[in-house]
């Protein structure tokens, strides 16, 4: 009987094995995860879970009983130490398992602050796993002093939760502005004003020189402008890297992640990859998407292709971020934009529409689900919107969907 092994028990891995069973795969399935808990949602970790608004069980993507009911062998708390593509085996700490097909859904790993500047001290955290958040929770309290390093969405979300818990937050961003890598200056301006309005001290164009401490625990920081801070904790939100260690050991082709073709196959046709760890062809280039929707959609496409569907993966990118009482929804990819149009919504809602020439690329919508949905449907359908129409708050953009 055919045996499929999936390495990585996150959103992509859980989606892939569920899809295999849903598509009628009757062979053996083994899902291997390094963490000791069943697959869970990551986005709520640094928000609802850290705030105490979500219980642990609600994080789980499915009850643990689901995997047994579906005859999926769930191997938790197990480290994979190697893959042998010739023998078609996966090596665990004390066991070797054979496979017919293998899927890598290893996700990504957070960039950490270098130990040379104190990044290995107690009280310095990243936000990626349940264990990360559990370890910092007792420090995120009223009156504590926190430094957030990095002004991307990870850093801003951490700052928002800490501020809501009564923490005195300083956020530093080495670039000229927060969100510089991922958003237009108008979106940066919106979120800068939002955070400063909640008491967050945002310092742009300022980096971390070094952390200081006592007895191996962080107590302060020296910034690149010479200023010094007294601290109780530090959160590094300086990005993530695709987890490609096993793929590299197995000799698979890497290119900003594990390189896969349109179907999700790696350079070894018996090995597939999906989610944060995988880069794939898209509109003449190669991209990698770090998002829950991509992890689900790509993993489900790969599952179908492992069963012979021969279906190209066509992404429909969308993302979201929750900060305070603002829900940011993003549709599309803004790479290559040369113009941004602002559209005013109701009750303080606003959206920014990205164009390249007259082609609509992406939309950032803040508390404006209508603008987001219309923009997303236009982008997914390959349609555009006249910029002057977008800028007119009284114009009915929905009519463009019928055109």
C-alpha positions in Angstrom: 0.0 0.0 0.0 1.3 3.5 -0.9 2.7 5.6 2.0 2.8 9.4 2.0 4.9 11.1 4.6 4.4 14.8 5.3 7.1 16.6 7.3 5.9 19.7 9.0 2.7 19.8 11.1 1.6 23.4 10.6 -1.2 24.9 8.5 0.1 23.5 5.2 0.8 20.0 6.6 -2.6 19.7 8.3 -4.4 20.9 5.1 -2.5 18.5 2.9 -3.2 15.4 4.9 -6.9 16.3 5.3 -7.2 16.9 1.5 -5.6 13.6 0.7 -8.3 11.8 2.7 -11.0 14.0 1.3 -9.8 13.2 -2.2 -10.1 9.5 -1.5 -6.5 8.5 -0.8 -6.6 5.1 1.0 -2.9 4.5 1.6 -0.8 5.2 4.7 -0.3 8.8 5.8 2.2 10.0 8.4 2.3 13.6 9.5 5.5 14.5 11.5 5.7 17.6 13.6 8.6 18.9 15.7 6.3 20.5 18.3 4.5 18.4 20.9 1.0 19.8 20.2 -1.4 19.1 17.3 -1.4 21.4 14.3 -2.6 24.9 15.3 -3.3 28.4 14.1 -0.3 30.7 14.3 -1.9 34.2 13.7 -3.9 34.2 17.0 -0.8 33.3 19.0 0.5 36.9 19.3 -3.0 38.4 19.5 -6.1 36.7 21.0 -4.1 33.9 22.7 -1.5 36.2 24.2 -4.3 38.6 25.4 -6.0 35.7 27.1 -9.0 35.8 24.8 -8.5 32.4 23.2 -8.0 29.1 25.0 -5.3 26.6 23.9 -7.8 24.1 22.5 -9.3 26.8 20.2 -6.0 27.2 18.5 -6.0 23.7 17.2 -6.9 23.4 13.5 -8.8 20.2 14.2 -9.4 18.0 17.3 -6.5 15.5 17.8 -9.1 12.8 17.4 -9.6 13.8 13.8 -6.2 12.3 12.8 -6.9 9.0 14.4 -10.4 8.9 12.9 -8.9 9.6 9.4 -6.2 6.9 9.9 -3.5 9.6 9.8 -0.4 8.7 11.9 0.4 11.9 13.8 4.0 11.9 15.0 4.4 14.8 17.3 7.5 16.1 19.1 9.7 14.2 16.6 12.7 15.7 14.8 13.5 14.5 11.3 17.3 14.3 11.0 17.6 13.3 7.3 16.0 12.3 4.0 17.4 9.8 1.6 15.8 10.4 -1.8 17.4 7.4 -3.3 16.3 4.9 -0.7 13.1 6.9 -0.2 13.5 7.0 3.6 13.0 9.6 6.3 15.2 9.3 9.4 13.9 10.2 12.8 16.0 10.3 16.0 15.8 6.5 16.4 13.8 5.2 13.5 13.9 5.1 9.7 10.6 5.2 7.7 10.1 4.5 4.1 7.9 6.5 1.8 6.5 6.4 -1.7 5.8 10.1 -1.9 7.1 12.8 0.5 5.8 16.3 1.1 7.8 19.1 2.8 5.6 21.6 4.7 8.4 22.7 7.0 7.3 26.4 7.0 9.6 29.1 8.1 11.8 30.0 11.0 12.1 33.5 12.6 15.3 35.5 12.2 16.8 35.9 15.6 18.9 38.7 17.0 22.7 37.8 16.9 24.2 36.6 20.1 27.0 39.0 19.5 24.7 41.9 20.5 23.0 40.0 23.3 20.3 38.2 21.3 20.7 35.0 23.3 19.9 36.5 26.7 16.8 35.6 28.7 14.0 38.0 28.1 14.6 38.1 24.3 11.9 36.5 22.3 10.6 35.8 18.8 6.9 35.2 17.9 6.5 32.0 16.0 5.5 29.0 18.1 3.2 28.3 21.0 6.2 27.8 23.2 7.5 31.3 22.2 4.3 33.0 23.3 3.9 31.0 26.5 7.5 31.9 27.4 6.9 35.6 27.2 3.3 35.8 28.4 4.2 36.5 32.1 6.3 39.5 31.1 3.7 41.1 28.9 2.0 42.9 31.8 0.9 46.3 33.0 3.9 48.6 33.5 6.5 46.4 31.8 9.0 48.0 29.4 9.4 46.3 26.0 11.5 46.9 22.9 10.1 45.7 19.6 12.8 45.3 16.9 11.4 45.6 13.5 8.5 47.6 12.0 6.9 45.0 9.8 3.6 43.3 10.4 5.0 40.9 13.0 6.6 43.7 15.0 3.5 46.0 14.8 1.1 43.2 15.9 3.4 42.5 18.8 3.5 46.1 19.7 -0.3 46.4 19.5 -0.9 43.5 21.9 1.8 44.7 24.4 0.3 48.2 24.4 -3.2 46.8 25.0 -1.7 44.9 28.0 -0.4 48.2 29.5 3.2 47.7 28.4 5.4 50.7 27.7 6.5 49.9 24.1 9.3 51.3 22.0 9.6 50.0 18.5 12.7 50.6 16.3 12.9 50.2 12.6 16.2 50.6 10.7 14.5 51.6 7.5 13.2 55.1 6.8 9.7 54.0 7.7 7.7 51.1 9.1 6.3 48.6 6.6 8.8 50.0 4.0 9.4 46.6 2.4 5.7 45.6 2.1 3.5 48.7 1.8 3.2 52.2 0.4 4.1 55.2 2.5 0.3 56.0 2.9 -0.2 52.6 4.7 2.9 53.3 6.8 1.5 56.7 7.8 -1.8 55.2 8.8 -0.3 52.6 11.1 2.3 55.0 12.5 -0.5 57.3 13.6 -2.5 54.3 14.9 0.3 53.1 17.1 1.5 56.5 18.4 -2.1 57.2 19.3 -1.9 54.2 21.6 1.3 55.3 23.2 3.8 53.3 21.2 7.1 55.1 20.8 8.0 54.5 17.1 11.6 55.3 16.1 12.3 55.0 12.4 15.7 55.1 10.8 17.0 53.7 14.1 18.5 50.3 14.7 19.6 48.2 17.7 23.3 48.6 18.6 23.3 46.1 21.4 21.4 44.7 24.3 22.6 45.0 27.9 21.9 42.7 30.8 22.6 41.3 34.2 23.1 37.7 35.1 22.2 36.6 31.6 18.9 38.5 31.5 18.2 41.5 29.3 17.8 44.8 31.2 18.4 47.4 28.5 19.4 48.4 25.0 21.6 50.8 23.3 20.2 52.1 20.0 22.1 53.2 16.9 21.4 56.9 17.6 23.1 56.5 21.0 20.0 56.5 23.1 19.6 54.0 25.9 16.5 52.1 27.2 15.7 50.2 30.3 13.8 47.0 29.5 12.0 44.0 30.8 11.7 42.2 27.5 12.7 42.4 23.8 10.7 41.0 20.9 12.5 40.5 17.6 10.2 41.0 14.6 12.8 41.1 11.9 11.3 38.6 9.5 11.3 34.9 8.8 13.4 32.5 6.6 12.0 29.5 4.8 13.0 26.3 6.6 15.0 24.5 3.9 17.5 22.5 6.0 16.1 19.1 5.2 15.6 19.9 1.6 19.2 21.1 1.3 20.5 17.9 3.0 18.5 15.9 0.6 20.1 17.7 -2.4 16.9 19.4 -3.6 17.1 22.6 -5.6 16.7 25.8 -3.5 15.7 29.2 -4.8 14.4 31.6 -2.1 13.0 28.4 -0.5 12.4 24.9 -1.8 12.0 25.4 -5.6 8.9 23.6 -6.9 7.3 23.6 -10.3 3.7 24.6 -11.2 2.4 21.3 -9.7 4.3 21.6 -6.4 7.0 19.0 -7.2 10.6 19.7 -6.2 13.6 18.7 -8.3 12.9 15.1 -7.1 9.6 14.1 -8.6 8.7 12.0 -5.5 9.1 14.9 -3.2 6.7 17.9 -3.0 6.6 21.1 -1.0 4.0 23.7 0.0 3.5 26.7 2.2 6.0 29.2 3.5 9.0 27.0 2.6 8.2 26.7 -1.1 8.9 29.0 -4.0 7.0 28.6 -7.2 6.6 30.0 -10.7 4.2 33.0 -11.0 3.9 35.3 -14.0 7.3 34.7 -15.4 9.1 34.9 -12.1 9.4 32.9 -8.9 7.8 33.9 -5.7 7.2 32.6 -2.1 4.1 33.6 -0.2 4.1 33.8 3.6 0.4 33.5 4.4 -2.2 31.2 5.8 -4.3 31.3 2.6 -1.4 30.3 0.5 -0.4 27.5 2.9 -3.9 26.0 2.7 -4.5 26.5 -1.1 -1.0 25.3 -2.2 -1.1 22.3 0.2 -4.5 21.3 -1.1 -3.3 21.6 -4.7 -0.3 19.5 -4.0 -2.4 16.9 -2.3 -4.5 16.6 -5.5 -1.4 16.4 -7.6 0.1 13.7 -5.5 -2.9 11.7 -6.5 -2.4 12.6 -10.2 -4.6 15.7 -10.8 -1.8 17.5 -12.8 -3.3 20.8 -11.7 -1.1 24.0 -11.9 -1.1 26.1 -8.7 -2.5 29.6 -9.4 -2.3 31.7 -6.3 -4.9 34.4 -5.4 -2.9 36.3 -2.8 -4.6 37.8 0.2 -3.4 38.6 3.7 -4.6 40.2 6.9 -3.4 41.9 10.1 -5.3 42.8 13.3 -4.0 45.8 15.3 -6.1 47.3 18.0 -9.5 47.9 16.5 -8.2 48.0 12.9 -8.5 45.0 10.6 -6.1 45.4 7.6 -7.0 43.2 4.6 -4.7 43.0 1.6 -5.6 41.6 -1.8 -3.0 41.0 -4.5 0.7 41.7 -4.7 1.9 45.3 -5.0 5.3 44.5 -6.6 6.1 47.1 -9.3 3.4 49.7 -8.4 4.0 53.2 -9.6 0.8 54.9 -8.3 -1.3 54.7 -5.2 -4.9 55.9 -5.0 -6.7 56.7 -1.7 -10.4 55.8 -1.3 -12.3 57.0 1.7 -14.8 54.7 3.3 -17.4 55.0 6.0 -16.7 55.8 9.6 -12.9 56.4 9.2 -12.4 53.4 6.9 -9.8 53.9 4.2 -8.2 51.9 1.4 -5.1 52.3 -0.8 -5.2 51.0 -4.3 -1.9 50.1 -6.0 -1.5 50.5 -9.8 1.2 49.9 -12.4 0.3 52.2 -15.2 -3.5 51.6 -15.2 -3.4 48.0 -14.1 -4.7 47.3 -10.6 -2.2 45.2 -8.6 -3.2 45.3 -5.0 -5.4 46.9 -2.3 -4.7 47.7 1.3 -8.1 48.1 3.1 -8.3 49.3 6.7 -11.7 48.5 8.3 -13.2 48.5 4.8 -14.2 45.0 3.9 -16.3 46.2 1.0 -13.3 47.8 -0.7 -11.2 44.8 0.0 -13.8 42.3 -1.5 -14.3 44.4 -4.6 -10.6 44.9 -5.1 -9.9 41.2 -4.6 -12.5 40.1 -7.0 -11.2 42.5 -9.6 -7.7 41.3 -9.2 -8.6 37.6 -9.2 -10.6 38.2 -12.4 -7.7 40.0 -14.1 -9.7 43.2 -14.2 -8.7 46.7 -13.3 -10.5 49.9 -12.0 -10.1 53.4 -13.4 -8.0 55.3 -10.8 -10.3 58.4 -10.9 -13.3 56.1 -10.2 -11.5 54.6 -7.2 -10.7 58.0 -5.8 -14.4 59.0 -5.9 -16.0 57.7 -2.7 -19.5 58.1 -4.2 -18.6 55.9 -7.3 -20.1 52.4 -7.3 -17.0 50.2 -7.8 -19.2 47.1 -7.7 -20.4 47.9 -11.2 -16.9 47.2 -12.5 -17.4 43.5 -11.5 -20.2 43.3 -14.0 -18.2 44.8 -16.8 
